[in-house]
Amino acid sequence: MPKITIFPDGGKVAKAAGVNHKPPKREAATGWSKAAARRNADFLMSVDPLACQDGEAISVSLTFGREDDVTPGLFRSVREALFQHLRRQGILRLHWLAEFQRDGTPHFHMMVYYPFGVPAEERCRSLLNKWLTLAAFTGAKRQAQHIVPVTYLKGWKMYLAKHGARGVNHYQRQMPEGWDRPGRMWGYLGSWPTRRLELEVDDRTFFRYRRFVRSWRVARARQALRLAPDDRTARRTLLAARRSLVEGEPGSSARTTFRGLSQWIPEAVQVEFLQAVAMEPEAMVRRWSDRAETPTCNTGV
């Protein structure tokens, strides 16, 4: 049963063999995993930026010092003390994730929403001073911290998702010695306005929609390369876009047939793609929640 999920700032396309109505109980978090990274990216894509204009966002990167080892217990204690401080300041919402530097030193990336009324610079200064007090036992340095107002929400969400999406073998995903049970690697506080549209489609519509997204990705990569023809990153991005989903029709390899995608793509663009594929006479598109109650039929969007 192919599935298309449209978020305000991204989308997913996947095929599932079935639905597990009784998933196993989640065990204690043991660090970053592919599932944790996927849930983090899905959450960030689902945040509605238009509904987050009730406050001012601050981007935060906080690093411990290296004078004392930070155990998982100390890590959680400092984190919760910081969150308690932010609650007392009346924050509206907060998203955070944790990772590690090459030498095993943990640090945070956060996005904090404050109510309007206090200058952003004052908020940044207050948060920095609180962190330096909490992490003083490790020798945390002022110059190692980065706290500034968010000027481009989608860009910051993509930045946080990039950190969370790194492979489990990336050095910033590796748990230092003694961190067998580190707890959760990301989370959020407060009320985050999110939304998503989940649709079931037939196989043909699934493949057509994937090709639309791939073509859009290639076109964007070509445009970026034209603007910076000597940029190696732009060249690698175009190469990766061309190689993605180069094949995939019923009867091809199982890996290709079931390969999904997750892409930061504007909601309006996704809706245009969906309308185009749904115009096919034999296309089947219906809400994911209706798949069990409604027999398969031809419909549109």
Protein Blocks (a to p, Z undefined) as FASTA:
>chain_A
ZZddddfkbccddddfbdcfbdcdddddebjcfklmmmmmmmmmmpcfklmmmbccdddd
ddddfkbccdfklmmmmmmmmmmmmmmnopabdcddddddfkopacddddddddehiafk
lmmmmmmmmmmmmmmmnopafklpccdddfblklmmmmmmmmmmpcfkbmklpccehilb
nojfbdcedjdddddddddddfklmmmmmmmmmmmmmmmmmmmmmmmmmlmklmmmmmmm
mmgokbccehiafklmmpccdddddfklmmmmmmmmmmpmkbccddfklmmmpccddddZ
Z
